[in-house]
Amino acid sequence: MKLAILTLLLTLTFSTFAQSPDLDEGVSYTIEMSGTLSDGQHAPFWLTSNRYGLSSIEKNSGYLRGIVFRSADADSTRHWDVGYCADLYISHNHTRDLFIQQLYADIRWKRGVLTIGQKQQPMELKNNELSSGSQTYGINAHPFPQLRLALPDYWEIPYTHGWVAFKGHISWGFQSDNMFQQSFTRRMTPYDQNVLMLTRAGYVRIGKQQKPFNAELGLELASQYGSSHFERTENGLEKFRNARNLTSLWHALIGGGSDGYDGAIKNNEGNMLGSWVLRLNYDTKSVRYGLYADHFFEDHSALFHINYDGYAYENGQMVKKKNRWLLYPLKDIMLGADVHLKHFRWLSDAVVEYLYTRYQSGPVYSDRNPYVTTQVAGVDNYYNNRFEPGWQHWGQTLGNPLYLSPIYNTDHRLAFQSNRFTAWHIGIAGQPTDNLHYRLRATWEESLGTYDLPYTNPKRTFSIGIEANYRCDALYKGFNIGAAFGLDRGELVGDNTGGSITFKFEL
C-alpha cells in the first residue's frame, strides 16, 4: 500500500511537469558493470562498506546497473526546477537479484527541495569519500522510500549579516526489506515487518562562509516505529503489533509514549536514536582544515547525560518520582580531522578518525526498587531495540559500518553483536592527473561484543581498501575503468583478500 502511494505520487509529479521541455535538458545516462572476486570467508570490508548497500559480503559477486538522472539544479536561473532519477540493477550473489537502488523526483523551489521516492542521501559534516561513516545517517545501507522536505544548503538567517545560517530536513518513509527479514531470519529469530521511519536533522553554522573560520553544530534524530514484530515463543511464532497512528507519529517526532509491552516502567515509543554533531572549519587560499565530533545516543542518558531518579515503590505500586539526578560522563564519541590541499594533486585529501563506543551509559540498567534505590539507565545497546528491527536496512547498518552489520551474523539474528568497540581509521585521496583518481582507507578495530553477549576475548581486525578510477576518454568519451583491492586480517570479519573491477559508461 505504501509503495503504491509513493508510486502514484511519482507518477503525478512526472505527469504534471512532463509538458515542460526543460525536463529533457541536462539528462545523463549511465551504464555500470562491476565484479568482485575474493579469497576468504567474505568480500573484504572496504570493498563492501559505505556504498549505499550496492555491494555484497559474498566472496564472489557482481552487478549490471543502469541510471537515468536529471538534477533539480539543471537550470539554476529558475526559482523552481524538477530533477529525477531511475537507478536499477541486476546482480549475482547480492541480497536480491533485481533491485531498485533509486527512484525519485526532486521538486526544488528556491532553496527548498521536496523529494518523493528512494534517493541516496550524502552524509553531513564529514568527507563522504574517506570517512568511516556517520553514526546516525551513514551511507552504508540501501536508501528507503520516503517523503523528504529539505533545506540542503545553508540559508543565512535575516538580520544576522551572514553570521548565522541554517539547513536541515524532515522525512517520513518506510523500510522496504520485509522479504529480506523473513528470508534472513528464516522466521526462527526475531524480525519485523512494515517498519515506519521518521528522520529529521538541523544544522546551524556560526560564522560567515567567506571568513576563514566557522563552526557547525547539528542534531540528527531518527525513529523506527509502527512495525509488526515477530519472534518465537513457547506458543510458536508470536506477533506483537506496535501502534501506527497519528499519536505514534507524534511520539516518533518529539519522543514520549510507550510500547504496549513495556510493563510498569514506560519507555519511549518505538526506536528513537540520534547524534550530536559538531564541526570546526578553517579555510585558507591553499588548504582547508576541519575538526569534527559525532556523539551517538539511544536514550536520554546519552542525549543529555543527566537522568532523574524517576520511580519508587509506594504501598506496593510503582510511582513516578523526580527527586534525584544522575550525571553520566561523556565517553562514547567519534572524533575526526580532515584536510584538503587545494594545490597538491598527488595527495589532496586526508582523514583520521577515532571511535569509542564501549561505555554506553555504563554496564548497569536498574529502575528504582526496594533493593536498588537509584535508577541507573545504562546498557544502551547501540543500534539494537527490543520491538523494532534496530538501526539496519536489508541487513546493513544505516549508520557507521564499524558497528558490524547483522548481515554478517551466522546465527541469522538481525541484531548488532559488536557495538562496543574502539577503532582508528585513516583515509587519503588524490588525483595525480586529470583522468586518474585514487583513494585509500584503512581501519583498526577492537571489539568487546555487547554488554548482554560479550566476547570471551576481545576481537580485533585490520581492514584496508585501495581504489583507483581512470577516465578513458581517448577510447570512448565518458568511459571509466575502476579497480579496487581489499584485505582483512582478524577475528571480526575473518581473513579476506580480494579485488574488484568496474566499467562505467556515461552517455
N, C-alpha and C positions, 0 to 999 in steps of 0.2 A: 504493500500500500504506500509506504513512504517513498520507495523508489519510483512508483508510478506518479506520485505528486511532483517529485523533482523532475522527472522526465517531461511531464506536462508543462512545468514552468520553463524548462529549457526550450521546449517546442514553441511556446507562446513568445518567448524572448526572441528567438531566431526569426519567427514569422513576422513579429512586429517590426523588426528592423531590416527584414530581407529586401525591402524596396530600395534601401539606401545603397547607391553604387559604391560608397566608400568602403563597404564591408568586403568588397572584392580586392581592395588595395592593401598592401602590406601583409599578405598571407604567405606563410612559409610552409614547406612540406619537407619532412624528414623521414628517411628510412634507416633503421639501425639494426645491425645484426651483431650478436655477441655470444661467445662461447667460453666456458671455464673448465679447465682440467686440473685435478688436484690429486695428491697422494696423501692419504691420512684418513681421519675419521670424518672431517668436514672440509668444505672450502675454507681457505684462510679468512680470518676475521675481517681484515681490512679490504678484502675483495667483495664482501657481502654487506658491510655495515654502512649506515648513513647514505643510502641510495634510494630513499623513499619506498623501500620494500621491493624494488626492482632488482632482486637478487635471489639466490638460493644458497642455503648452507650445505646442500648436497655436493658431493665431490665433483661430479660432472654435470653440467647444466648448460642451457643456452636459451636464447630467445630471438624472435624477429619482431620488430617494433615499427609502427607507423604513426606519424604525428602530423596533424594539420593544426596550424597555430596562427592566430592574429592577436596582437597586443591591443589592449584598450588605450594605449598611448600612441597608436599608429598615426593619429592626426592630433598632434599636441596643440594645434591652434583652436580647436573646438572646445567649448565648455563641457560637452559630453561626447562620449565615444563608446563603442562596443568592441570587446575582444572575445575570443572564443578559442577552444582547444578540444580536439578529439585525439586521444592518445591511447592506442590499443596495442597489445602484443600477444603473440602465441609463444609457448615456451615448452621446454623439456626439463623435467625434474624440478619444477617450481611447485608452489602450493596449489597452483591451478594452471590448466593448460591454456585457457583463453582468459585474458584479464583486461578490464578497463582500468588503465592507470590514471587517466584524467579525462573528464568530460564536463565542461563547464562553459558558462557565459559570464563575462565581466561587463558590468554596466557602470561606466565612470561618469560622474557629474562633478565637474571642477576637481576638488581634491578627494572626494569620497568615491568608494568603489563597492558595489554590491556584486557578490559572487554567488552564482547559483550552480551547484554541482560539486564535482570532486576535483580538487586542484591541489597541486604540490605547493605548500607554503614554506618559504625560507625561514631560517632562524633569525631572531633579532639579537643585536648587540654582540654577535660573535662572527668569526670568519667561517662562512659556510663550507669552504673548501677544505680547511685544515683542522678545525676544532673537533674534539671528540664528540661534541653534541650538547645541546641544551638539556637540562634535567626535566623540564616540563614539555615544551614544544620543540621536539627534535625533528630530524629529517631522516629517521631510520625506518619508519613503517609506511605502508600504503596510506595515502590520504583517504578520508572518509567523506561521503556525500554530506553537504551542508548548505545552509543559507548563511552568508557571512557578510556583514556590513563593516567596512574598514576605512580608516584614515591611514593609508600605508606610509605616507611621508609626513614629516613634521609640519604642523600648522602653527605659525607664530601667533601667540595669543595677543589680541589687540591691547594697546596701551602699555605693553612691556618693552617696546622698542626692539623686539627681536631677541630679548634675553631669556624668554620662557616660551617653549614650544611643546606641542602635544601630538602624539599619534597613538593609535590603538585599534582594537577590533572587538566585535562580539559576534558569536555564531551559534547556530543550533543545527544539529545534524544527528546522524545515527551511524553505528558501526555496520559494516557490510559483510562480516565474517561469520554469519550464522552456520553455514555449512562447514566451514573450516573448523569451528569449535567442536561441532559434533564429530567430525571425522578424526580430529587430532586426539580428543579425549576418549574416543570410542564409546562415549556415553557411560564410561566407568568411573571417571573422575569428574569433579565439578566443572560445569560450563554454564554459559549464559546465552540468551537469545534476545534479539531485538533491543540492543543496548542503545539508549539515547545519550547524546553528547551535547554539552553546553560549554563553550570556551569563551574567554574574554581576557583582554590584556590592555594595559595602559602604560605609556612611557612618557616621561617628562624630560625635556632637555633644558638644562640651565646653562646659559652662555650663548653668545651669538655664533652662528655657524661659521661666519667669516673670521672669527677670532681664533688664535692658536689653541686655546684651552676651552673645553666644555665638559659637562658631566651629564650622564643619562641615568635615570632611575626608573625602574619599571616593576609592575606587579602582574604576574601571569597566573590565571586561575582556570581550572578545568573541573568539570563534573561529569561523571558517568551515573546515569540513573534510569529508573523505569524498566529495568530488564526483567526477564523471567529467568530465575536461577534454578538449575537442576543439579542434584547430587544424589549419590547412592546412600540410602539409609537401610535400617533393618526391614523397612517396609518396601524396599525396592527403589526404583528411580523416583525421587520425590521432587515436586515443583514448588518453588517459592516465588510468588508473584509480587514484585515491587510496584509501588504506585506510579502511575504515569498520567497525571492530570495537571491542571493549572497550578494547584498548590505545590505539587512536587517540582514543577518547573520553577516556581518562585523560590523554593528551598534550594534548588540547584544553583540559582542565580546568586543568592545572598547568604546561603547557609541556613541551618536550623532544621526543624522537623526531626523525624526519626524513621528508621526502618521498622517494619512490623515485627521484627524478630530480635529487637534489642534487649528486651527484658526490662528490669527495673531501672537500669541506667540507660538513658537515652543518648544516642549519638546523632550526628548529622545524617540526614537522609542521603543515600547514595554514596558515591566515592568522590570526595572533593579533595583536590590537591593543587599544588602550585609552587611558584618560585618568586622570591625577591631577587631582582637582578640590578646590577649597578655597573656602569662603565665610565671610565675617565679617558678623555681623548686629548692628545697634544699633537698638533699638526703644524709642520713647517714646510718650507719650499721643497726640501729634499727627502723628508722622512715623516711618517705618521706613526705615533705610538698609541697603544691602548692598554689599559689595565681594567680587568672586569672580575665580577664575582657573581655567583649564582647559588643562592641558598634555597634548597628544596624543603617543602613541608607537606605533611599529610594531615595535620590537625593543629589545634590551637597551641599545643605545647611547643611546636616548632614554628608556628606562624608568628606569634608574639613573644615566645619564650617565657610566658607567665601563665600559670594555671591556678584557678582558685579551687580551694578545697570544697567541692560543691555538694557533697551528700553526707548524710548521717542517719543512723537508726534512731527513731524515737517511737516508743511504745510498739516495737516490733515492725515498724514500717520505715521505708526509705524516704527521707525528706530532704529537699534541696536546701543547702546552707551556703552562705557566702561569707566565710569568716576567716579563711586562711589563704595565703598566696604562696606559690612555689615558683622560684626562678630557675629556668633551665639555661645552662651555658650554651654559647654558640660554638659548636664543634664541627658539625657537618656543613661542608661548604665546597664549592668549586671555585678555585682561583685561577686566573689566566692572565697572560700578557701576550700581545701581538705587536708586530712591527711591519710596516710596509715601506720598502725602499723604492722611491719613485724613479730613480735613475740608474738602478743596478739590476740588469735583466737576469743575470745568472741566478741570483737569489733575491727575489723581490718581496717575498712574504715569509714570515716565521711566526710560529705559535708555540707556547709552552703552557701546560695546564697541570694543576694538582687537584685531585678529588679525594675527599674523605667523607664516608657515609657510615661509619661504624657506630656512632653514638645513638642516633635515632631516639632522642629524649631519654635514653637510659634503658637498662635491661629489665625494669620492673614496671608492670601495669597492675595497679590495685586501686579500686574505688574504696572510699572510706567505709569501714565496717567496725564492729565491736572489737576487732583484733588489730586492724591497721588503721590508725587514727588520722592519717593524712592521705589524700588522694594523690597518686603518682601516675601520670599518664604517659608512661614510656612505651617501649616496644612498638614504635610507629609502623614498622614493617613496610618500608618504602615500596611503592608500586603494587602492593597487594591489597586485596579487600575481601571481606567475608562473603558478601552477596552481590558484588559486581565483579566483572572479569579482570580487574586490575588494569594497569596502565599499558595495555598492549592492543594491537590490532593485527589480525592474521598471524598471531604468534610472535610478532616483532614488537619490541618496546616502542612506545610513542615518544619516549624521551631519549636519554643517553644510552647507547648500546653497551656501555661498560656494565650496566645492570643486565647481566646476561639474559637474553630473551628466552621466554618459555619454549620457543620452537626447538631449543637445544635439549629439552628435558626428555630423557629416555623413559621416564615413568608416565608420560602422557598427561602430566598435570599442567594446566595453564596457570602456573604460578612462577614468581621470581624467586629462585632458590639461591641467588647470590647477590644480595642487595647490601651487604655490609663489607665494604672494601676500601682500600687505599690504592690510588693509581697516579702515575705520572704519564703525561702524554706530550709529544712534540710533533710538530708538522712544519715542513718547509715547501716552498713552491717557487718556480721561476719560469721565465720564458726567454731562453738564450737567443732564439731567433724569432722572426715574425710568425713562423709556421710551427715552431716546436714549443710545447708547454709540458711541464712535469710537476708532480707533487710527491712528497714522501710523508708518511705518517707512521709513528712508532709509539707503542704503549706498553708499559709495565704495570701489572695489576696484582695485588694480593688480596684474596677474599676470605672472609670467615664464614660464608654462608648466610644464614639468617639467625635471629635470636631463637626462633622456635626449632629450627633444624640446623644447628651449627655443624660445620665440617669438623671431623676429628682432628685434622691438622689443617692449617691454612693452605689454600690452593693458590699457586702463583702461575702467571703466564706472561709471555712476552710476544707481542704481535707487531709485524711490520708490513707495510704495503707501499709499493713503489709503482707509480703510473706515469706514462708519457703519452702525449697525443700529438700527432703530426698531421698538419693540413696539407694535402697533396693537390693543390690547385693546378700544378703542372700536368698531372694525369687527368684530372676532371675537376672542374670548379665546384667547390663545396664538398669534396671527398676528404674524409678524415679517417686516419688509422690510429687506434689506441691499443696500447699493450700494457699489461699490469703483471706484477709479481707479488705474491704474498707468502708470509711464513708465520707460523705459530709454534711456540715451544712452551709447554707447561701443562698443568692439570685441568685448567678450566675448560678449554675447548679442544684439548689434545694437541698432538704434534702434526701439523698440517703444512704442506708445501704445495703451491700451485700457481697457475698463471691464467690469464685471460687475454683474448684479443677481440677488438670491437671495430667494426666497419660502419661508418656513418656517411650517408649521402644527404646533403642539404640542397634541396631543389628550389 
